[in-house]
Amino acid sequence: MMHEAVIVDAVRSPMGKGKTGGSLSEVHAVDLLAQVLKGLVERNAINPKLIDDIIVGCVTQAGEHGGTPGRMAALAAGFPESIPSTTIDRKCGSSQQAVHFAAQGIMSGAYRMTIAAGIESMSRVPMGSARLGQDGAGPLVAKRYAPGLINQGIAAELVNQRWQLDRETLDSYAVRSHQRAATHTERGLFQDEIIPIQTPNGLLNTDETIRPNSSSSALAELEPAFRNSDSHSRFPDIDWKVTAGNSSQITDGASALLIMERSLAESLGLKPLARFIAFDVIADDPLLMLTAPIPATRRVLEKARLGLDNIDHFEINEAFASVPLAWQKEFGVDNDRLNPCGGAIALGHPLGASGARLMTTMLHSMHRNGDRYGLQTMCEAGGMANATIIERLS
């Protein structure tokens, strides 16, 4: 018998600037995740002994991220020693994959209650610090894609070229992301999803990555970030447009969802917020790298037997402005349904935490607005993408 998996709650930390001096940069990565886990359990008044597993997305599994951070965070949060954890790496979609595995475990009957979470303290564990050498892909991959794979910034430039996205469009989109996130902050609309984090310098209870005064004119002054002598010689036809301003921010953050069997939730007096309708994971061209959300969207809609018009809220991760813009060109979705709360350009992209952060923000927005269906997808290094459709439960 298939068991129904539901989301009972979803929370996240405030997003901190992922550099020295950022408000979360003095908080150990395990302690950051521990505060989010503890806040999730306490606000739902559940006995943590009932948690069967904690599945945590994390990309750079080195240093403070290297010791099975979910297990250490559960201990730091004071949870029973019996609770296990595992760590997932599907690059930027790591905690979205953690959500999939948690829900699928419940649907199969292997679990009754799980937490799917994500953590990335990019100020304390720099991106790429877990790599072994410069050629992590190996010589056979380099031979197949001679003269070798490229970084995501150059991939974003290739996407701009293919979908004919100009600099003004990219910068305007980035400004919109900040404006939407700033409006939600001013109206207090993020507060239901944020667990305040205690730092050595006090309590952080709001995102510090949002720039309310961002403007297209200011962004237009930024230099392209990925143009250099090597990339220019390999791609001489690119009109370089990707900047720090129209890309996601390096960020510290953690996020977590409480997922359980519906009958268990109801027996505990908990009100499920949403149920899972469909999942997908797919890969695409590893050179373009950022395009897999397009086929992932098509497949997850087919699995759900839904059309674009059925979806009220789309979350397409803003790794670069080119990602949601290329996706939008393919599907023709109106602006109001695409990342209506702002995205990673404004809120930041704490790699392993981003999948669960997007799901958290989408879920709370759907409840505020009375939306029925939400679709989330995000590009991942190597040309992969996860996609998820959830249905709000009244």
C-alpha positions in Angstrom: 0.0 0.0 0.0 1.3 3.5 -0.9 1.5 5.8 2.1 0.7 9.5 1.6 3.6 11.8 2.4 2.8 15.3 3.6 4.7 18.5 4.6 3.7 19.5 8.1 6.0 22.5 8.4 8.9 24.2 6.6 11.4 26.6 8.0 14.7 28.3 7.2 17.4 30.5 8.8 17.7 34.1 7.7 20.1 34.3 4.8 23.5 35.7 5.8 26.2 37.1 3.6 28.6 34.3 2.9 31.8 36.1 3.7 33.9 37.2 6.7 31.8 39.7 8.6 28.5 38.3 7.5 26.1 37.9 10.4 26.3 34.1 10.3 30.0 33.8 9.6 30.8 33.3 13.2 28.3 30.5 13.7 29.6 27.0 13.3 27.8 25.3 10.4 26.5 22.4 12.6 25.2 24.9 15.2 23.4 26.9 12.4 21.6 23.7 11.2 21.0 22.7 14.8 19.1 25.9 15.6 16.9 25.4 12.6 16.2 21.7 13.4 15.4 22.6 17.1 13.1 25.5 16.0 11.2 23.2 13.6 10.6 20.5 16.3 9.7 22.9 19.1 7.2 25.0 17.1 5.4 21.8 16.1 5.6 20.3 19.7 6.6 16.9 18.4 8.7 14.3 20.3 12.0 14.1 18.4 12.1 10.4 19.3 9.6 9.9 16.5 12.0 11.1 13.8 13.1 8.1 11.7 15.9 9.9 9.8 17.3 13.3 9.0 18.3 13.7 5.3 20.5 16.7 4.7 21.7 18.3 1.5 25.2 19.7 1.5 27.5 20.3 -1.4 30.9 21.1 0.0 31.4 18.1 2.4 34.6 19.2 4.0 35.6 20.9 7.2 32.5 21.7 9.3 30.3 20.1 6.7 32.3 16.9 6.6 31.2 15.0 9.7 27.7 14.1 8.6 26.4 17.5 9.6 22.8 16.3 10.1 23.9 13.8 12.8 26.0 16.4 14.5 23.3 19.0 14.3 20.7 16.6 15.9 23.1 16.0 18.8 23.8 19.7 19.1 20.0 20.4 19.2 19.6 18.0 22.1 17.7 15.3 20.1 17.9 11.7 21.3 21.1 9.9 20.4 19.0 7.3 18.5 18.2 9.6 15.5 20.4 8.9 12.4 21.2 11.2 9.5 22.7 11.0 6.1 24.1 13.6 3.7 23.1 14.1 0.0 25.1 15.8 -2.7 23.2 16.6 -5.9 25.0 20.0 -6.1 22.6 23.0 -6.0 19.6 20.6 -5.8 21.0 18.7 -2.8 18.2 19.5 -0.3 15.5 19.3 -2.9 16.8 15.7 -3.5 16.7 15.3 0.3 13.0 16.3 0.2 12.4 13.7 -2.5 14.2 10.9 -0.6 12.4 11.8 2.6 8.9 11.8 0.9 9.7 8.7 -1.1 10.8 6.9 2.0 7.5 7.6 3.7 5.5 6.7 0.6 7.3 3.3 0.5 6.6 2.6 4.2 10.3 2.8 5.2 9.7 5.9 7.3 6.8 7.5 9.1 8.4 10.8 10.1 11.5 12.5 8.6 13.2 15.8 8.4 14.6 16.9 5.0 17.1 19.7 5.5 20.0 21.6 3.9 23.1 23.4 5.1 25.8 25.5 3.5 28.0 27.9 5.4 29.9 29.3 2.5 31.8 31.8 4.6 33.3 29.0 6.7 33.5 26.2 4.1 34.3 27.9 0.8 32.8 26.6 -2.3 35.1 24.1 -4.0 37.2 23.3 -1.0 36.2 19.6 -1.1 37.6 19.1 -4.6 40.7 16.9 -5.1 42.8 18.8 -7.7 41.7 21.0 -10.5 40.4 18.2 -12.8 37.8 16.6 -10.7 35.9 15.3 -13.7 38.8 13.1 -14.8 40.6 12.7 -18.1 38.0 10.6 -19.9 35.3 13.3 -19.4 37.8 16.0 -20.6 38.4 13.9 -23.7 34.7 13.5 -24.4 34.1 17.2 -24.0 37.5 18.4 -25.3 39.0 20.8 -24.4 37.1 20.2 -21.2 34.0 21.2 -19.2 33.5 24.8 -18.2 32.3 26.6 -15.1 28.7 27.6 -14.5 29.3 31.3 -15.2 30.5 30.6 -18.7 27.5 28.1 -19.1 25.3 31.0 -18.2 26.8 33.1 -20.9 26.1 30.3 -23.4 22.5 30.2 -22.2 22.3 34.0 -22.7 23.5 33.5 -26.3 21.2 30.6 -27.2 18.0 32.3 -25.8 19.1 35.8 -26.9 19.0 37.4 -23.5 20.6 40.8 -23.4 22.3 42.6 -20.5 19.4 44.9 -19.9 17.0 42.0 -19.5 19.3 40.2 -17.1 19.8 43.3 -14.9 16.1 44.2 -14.9 15.3 40.7 -13.8 17.9 41.0 -10.9 16.3 44.2 -9.8 12.9 42.6 -9.7 14.2 39.8 -7.5 15.5 42.3 -5.0 12.3 44.4 -5.1 10.1 41.4 -4.6 12.2 40.1 -1.7 12.3 43.6 -0.1 8.6 44.0 -0.4 8.0 40.6 1.3 10.4 41.6 4.1 8.8 45.0 4.6 5.4 43.4 4.9 6.7 40.7 7.3 5.7 37.9 4.9 8.9 35.9 5.5 8.6 35.8 9.3 6.5 32.6 9.3 9.3 30.7 7.6 12.3 32.1 9.4 13.8 30.6 12.6 15.9 33.4 14.2 19.5 32.4 14.7 21.6 33.2 17.8 25.0 34.5 16.8 27.9 35.7 19.0 26.8 39.3 18.1 23.1 38.8 18.8 20.0 37.4 17.2 19.6 37.5 13.4 16.0 37.3 12.4 15.9 38.8 8.9 17.7 38.3 5.6 20.8 40.5 5.2 21.3 39.7 1.5 18.5 41.8 0.0 19.3 45.2 -1.6 16.1 47.2 -1.7 17.7 50.1 -3.6 19.1 47.9 -6.4 18.7 49.6 -9.8 19.4 48.7 -13.4 21.6 51.7 -13.8 23.8 50.6 -10.9 24.0 47.0 -12.1 24.9 48.2 -15.6 28.2 49.5 -14.2 29.4 46.1 -13.1 32.0 44.3 -15.2 31.3 40.8 -16.6 32.5 38.3 -14.0 33.7 35.4 -16.2 35.5 37.1 -19.1 39.2 36.4 -19.0 41.9 35.6 -21.5 41.3 31.8 -21.5 37.5 32.0 -21.7 37.6 34.7 -24.3 39.9 32.7 -26.6 37.8 29.6 -26.3 34.5 31.5 -26.8 35.4 34.5 -28.9 31.8 35.1 -30.0 30.3 35.6 -26.6 29.0 39.0 -25.7 29.9 38.8 -21.9 26.9 39.8 -19.7 27.0 37.8 -16.5 28.0 39.9 -13.5 27.9 39.6 -9.7 24.7 41.7 -9.9 22.6 39.3 -12.1 23.9 36.1 -10.4 23.0 34.4 -7.1 24.8 35.5 -4.0 27.3 33.5 -2.0 25.4 32.9 1.3 25.2 31.1 4.6 22.0 29.4 5.4 20.1 26.4 6.6 16.5 25.1 5.9 14.4 22.1 7.0 11.0 20.5 6.3 9.0 18.2 8.6 7.7 15.4 6.4 5.5 12.6 7.6 2.9 10.0 6.8 -0.5 11.8 6.7 -2.2 9.4 9.1 0.6 10.0 11.7 0.3 13.7 11.4 -3.4 13.6 11.9 -3.1 11.3 14.9 -0.7 13.8 16.5 -3.1 16.6 15.9 -0.8 18.2 13.3 -2.3 20.0 10.2 -0.6 19.0 7.0 0.2 21.9 4.8 0.8 20.2 1.4 1.2 16.8 -0.2 3.5 15.6 -2.9 2.1 15.1 -6.4 5.1 14.3 -8.6 8.9 14.1 -8.6 11.5 14.2 -11.4 15.2 14.3 -11.8 17.0 14.4 -15.1 20.2 15.5 -16.7 21.0 17.5 -19.8 24.0 19.0 -21.7 26.9 19.2 -19.2 28.4 22.2 -21.1 25.3 24.3 -21.1 24.8 22.8 -17.6 21.9 25.1 -16.6 19.2 23.9 -19.0 17.9 20.7 -17.3 15.1 22.6 -15.5 13.4 22.7 -18.9 13.1 19.0 -19.6 12.5 18.4 -15.8 9.5 20.7 -15.9 8.1 18.9 -18.9 8.5 15.5 -17.3 7.2 16.4 -13.9 4.1 17.9 -15.5 3.5 14.7 -17.5 3.9 12.6 -14.4 1.4 14.8 -12.5 -1.0 14.9 -15.5 -1.1 18.7 -15.1 -0.5 21.6 -17.5 1.3 24.9 -17.0 -2.1 26.6 -16.4 -2.7 24.4 -13.4 0.4 25.7 -11.6 -0.1 28.8 -9.4 3.4 29.2 -8.2 6.7 28.4 -10.0 10.1 28.5 -8.2 13.0 28.4 -10.6 16.3 28.8 -8.8 18.0 32.0 -9.7 21.5 30.6 -9.9 21.9 33.2 -12.7 19.2 35.5 -14.1 19.6 33.5 -17.4 18.2 30.3 -15.8 14.6 31.5 -15.0 14.6 33.8 -18.1 15.5 31.0 -20.5 13.0 28.7 -18.8 10.3 31.4 -19.1 11.1 31.8 -22.8 10.5 28.1 -23.3 7.2 28.0 -21.4 5.7 31.5 -21.6 4.8 31.6 -18.0 3.7 35.1 -16.8 5.8 37.1 -14.5 3.4 37.0 -11.6 3.7 33.3 -11.1 7.5 33.1 -11.5 9.5 33.5 -8.3 6.9 35.9 -6.8 8.9 36.3 -3.5 12.2 37.0 -5.2 14.9 34.4 -5.5 18.5 33.5 -5.0 19.7 36.8 -6.6 18.2 38.6 -3.7 18.0 35.9 -1.0 21.2 34.2 -1.8 22.2 30.6 -2.8 23.6 28.6 0.1 24.1 25.7 -2.2 23.1 22.6 -0.2 20.3 24.5 1.6 18.7 26.1 -1.4 16.4 23.3 -2.5 14.7 23.2 0.9 14.7 27.0 1.1 12.9 27.3 -2.2 10.3 24.7 -1.1 9.9 26.5 2.3 9.3 29.9 0.6 7.0 28.5 -2.0 4.9 26.6 0.5 4.3 29.6 2.8 3.5 31.8 -0.2 1.0 29.3 -1.5 -0.8 29.3 1.8 -0.9 33.1 2.0 -2.3 33.3 -1.5 -4.6 30.3 -1.5 -2.7 28.6 -4.4 -3.3 25.0 -5.1 -0.3 23.7 -7.0 3.4 24.7 -6.9 6.2 23.6 -9.1 9.9 23.9 -8.1 12.9 23.1 -10.2 16.6 24.1 -10.1 19.7 23.6 -12.2 22.6 21.6 -10.8 26.2 21.3 -11.7 27.0 18.7 -14.4 23.7 19.5 -16.2 21.2 18.0 -13.8 17.9 19.2 -12.4 15.3 18.2 -9.8 11.6 19.1 -10.2 8.8 18.7 -7.6 5.1 19.5 -7.7 3.2 19.9 -4.4 -0.5 20.6 -3.7 -1.6 22.8 -0.9 -3.9 21.2 1.7 -6.5 23.5 3.2 
